[in-house]
Amino acid sequence: MNRNIVLIIAWIGLGCFVMLGTPGDALAELHVLSQTDVFVNGTYNGHACDYRIPSIVTAPDGTLIAFIEEGRDGVGGGDPGDGNTDLVYKRSFNNGVDWTAKAVLDDPGGSGSNMAGSNPTPVVDRDTGKVWVFYNRWEAWHGIYQSQAGTDDCQAWARHSDDNGATWSDPIDLTHQARDYDNWSGMSFGPGGAIQAANGRLIVPAERTESGSNCQMSAYAFYSDDHGTTWHRGEVLGGGGVYCDECQMVELADGNIMISSRQWPTLSHRWKAISTDGGQTWGEPVVGETVTAVAIAMERYTFEADGDDCNRIIWTGPGGPLRHNLDVRVSFDEGETFPEVERLYDGSAGYSDLTILADGTIGVIFERDNYARMTFMRFSVVPEPSTLVLLAIGLIGLLCYAWRKRK
């Protein structure tokens, strides 16, 4: 082979490697693969329905299950004590392109009752194949601000499915396990997703409201080590001196648990802390991501121990102004930093929740158009084909250079 040609190819190859860097140095450009409105405000079966607080999970067989609060007849969007709110869900069997008709997960108090359901928070138990969903029930007109300690104004419930969300168990009352019944006026799960640690522990994010404290909230973990037979409460974040709610958690590569909790009420940053004992206790809270006060989503995306190129944690939330523009952030340093990666959606965007699909792509469901639509977007972060081509050229160039040196 002509020496000059070999050198040219070699320099191209070296240049490609410089541009590409090492795996994990940067996330490839996001590519939206599909977008579907899953829940849309409107009139259904004679009832005006308003939707808020979406969550989503990927079942063991790849089915997507999206949960939502459905406010009836002018109710919805505010405190769960505002009136009649059911919990409903839909499923998708083709990665979120199409969705089933909605089904009712829980109608607190039954038809005609003004009790409310809120904060559906799902998780899959990898060991049993069960899909769990945790949620709250509120007595009529007794929400976050009206509930009293020592009463059933605020209740904690769960259901599980053994068939990927086709059917659900009877409801399980966890009120006395999840809530300090005589001292807390209320508690809430999530919202968003729960997690399962590598050791099998199910960990559900939660927050409690102190009794007689002007609705001051603090986050904590609710966990089970026996696949949901028994449940325990961890300590509240910051010993109760850091006011925060609506938290998400992720297991780090070293087995520790990181919590990211919404600031309360007026700070510009979230609160973040590390637990070395699976959520039983928390280290000192530190300043987290700068974002307006809103529920965000956070998921483990890639993990070196599973054979991926690097460790990645993915995050979604509004980029601003207030509850506008959905951003995707990624951490390559196990949650130390979450630099902005790319804007996924321009426009009104509120609460969001993430799930990793069976094919390795990412799904997010989020509130948009001032809460009028709950939209699912599937996107990928794999390298573009052009990048793969460059990588191939680079490898060829290096091989040619090595061959020429041997000659």
Secondary structure, 3 states (H helix, E strand, C coil): CCHHHHHHHHHHHHHHHHHHCCCCCCCCCCEEEEEEEEEECEEECCEEEEEEEEEEEECCCCCEEEEEEEEECCCCCCCHHHCCEEEEEEEECCCCCCCCCCEEEECCCCCCCCCEEEEEEEEECCCCCCEEEEEEEECCCCCCCCCCCCCCCEEEEEEEECCCCCCCCCCEECHHHHCCCCCEEEEEECCCCCEECCCCCEEEEEEEEECCCCCCEEEEEEEECCCCCCCEECCCHHHHCCCEEEEEEEECCCCCEEEEEEECCCCCEEEEEEECCCCCCCCCCEEEEECCCCCCEEEEEECHHHCCCCCEEEEEEECCCCCEEEEEEEECCCCCCCCEEEEEEEEEEEEEEEEECCCCCEEEEEEECCCCEEEEEEEECCCCHHHHHHHHHHHHHHHHHHHHHHC
